[in-house]
Amino acid sequence: MSTYKFLYFALPALGELSRNILKYSKAQWTEINPKWPEEKPNQPFGRLPVLHETKPNGEKFTLAESQVIERYLAHKYGLYPKDASPETVALIEMYRDQFSDVLTPHVDFTIYKIPEKQATFNQRIEYLVQKHEEILKNNGSNGHYVGDIITYADIAAYTFLKLFRDAGHGDAFTEEKAPGLNRVISTVAKEFEQ
Ligand SMILES: N[C@@H](CCC(=O)N[C@@H](CS)C(=O)NCC(=O)O)C(=O)O
């Protein structure tokens, strides 16, 4: 089994979904919060997150780019349906990437303190909730985006909605407004608690 070092800041932002995939998959991993900016020149592209893998035969592999790291781990840990077609993989990744449209303004106003980004966040989360409720309804309102198993898309929704809720922005997706998304959250949460 591979072991991993996951390098990111002690913040819930671009590294959060990879952290949750590592936790959910019960991978053997440790987190490192590098000294910044001292460690910046030592990163592949000067930014975080970065994943360092050591394979069972001792071979090393390093990856940067948050969404690439997530997908690498999601493939390794079975978070796409078995034998998924390229179309199914693409749909799962499309559902996940939707959350970046909301995460970006969220990071801008919570971490970079740009107050006017809050309005963009509010407008984008409202739109996402409306669209994703339809997608989840079309999959049978069963707590999953695709089929009846937990995929990368489900863990993405759980991760980012929890992140927004923990930051005090859960009003946009209450049970009443977003029953489908709340079902995804509770389905994934059950597995996390095991
Ligand atoms: N496209 C990159 C962006 C990474 C990024 O913006 N990382 C920020 C933290 S969220 C960073 O390293 N900031 C410190 C810096 O740029 O010096 C990704 O998705 O991983």
The ligand as a Tripos MOL2 file, in Angstrom:
@<TRIPOS>MOLECULE
LIG
   20    19     1     0     0
SMALL
NO_CHARGES

@<TRIPOS>ATOM
      1 N1         -4.4710   25.8300   -9.4390 N.3       1 LIG1
      2 C1         -3.9290   25.5460   -8.1290 C.3       1 LIG1
      3 C2         -4.0390   26.7790   -7.2480 C.3       1 LIG1
      4 C3         -3.3890   26.5540   -5.9130 C.3       1 LIG1
      5 C4         -3.4800   27.7570   -5.0040 C.2       1 LIG1
      6 O1         -4.0370   28.8100   -5.3400 O.2       1 LIG1
      7 N2         -2.9380   27.5870   -3.7940 N.am      1 LIG1
      8 C5         -2.8820   28.6520   -2.8480 C.3       1 LIG1
      9 C6         -3.5760   28.2320   -1.5460 C.3       1 LIG1
     10 S1         -5.3110   27.8560   -1.7590 S.3       1 LIG1
     11 C7         -1.4330   28.9300   -2.5230 C.2       1 LIG1
     12 O2         -0.5750   28.0520   -2.6090 O.2       1 LIG1
     13 N3         -1.1600   30.1710   -2.0820 N.am      1 LIG1
     14 C8          0.1540   30.5740   -1.6590 C.3       1 LIG1
     15 C9          0.9630   31.2190   -2.7560 C.2       1 LIG1
     16 O3          0.4750   31.3740   -3.8920 O.co2     1 LIG1
     17 O4          2.1110   31.5880   -2.4550 O.co2     1 LIG1
     18 C10        -4.6770   24.3420   -7.5120 C.2       1 LIG1
     19 O5         -5.8910   24.1790   -7.7600 O.co2     1 LIG1
     20 O6         -4.0480   23.5780   -6.7940 O.co2     1 LIG1
@<TRIPOS>BOND
     1     1     2 1
     2     2     3 1
     3     2    18 1
     4     3     4 1
     5     4     5 1
     6     5     6 2
     7     5     7 1
     8     7     8 1
     9     8     9 1
    10     8    11 1
    11     9    10 1
    12    11    12 2
    13    11    13 1
    14    13    14 1
    15    14    15 1
    16    15    16 2
    17    15    17 1
    18    18    19 2
    19    18    20 1
@<TRIPOS>SUBSTRUCTURE
     1 LIG1         1 GROUP 0 **** ****
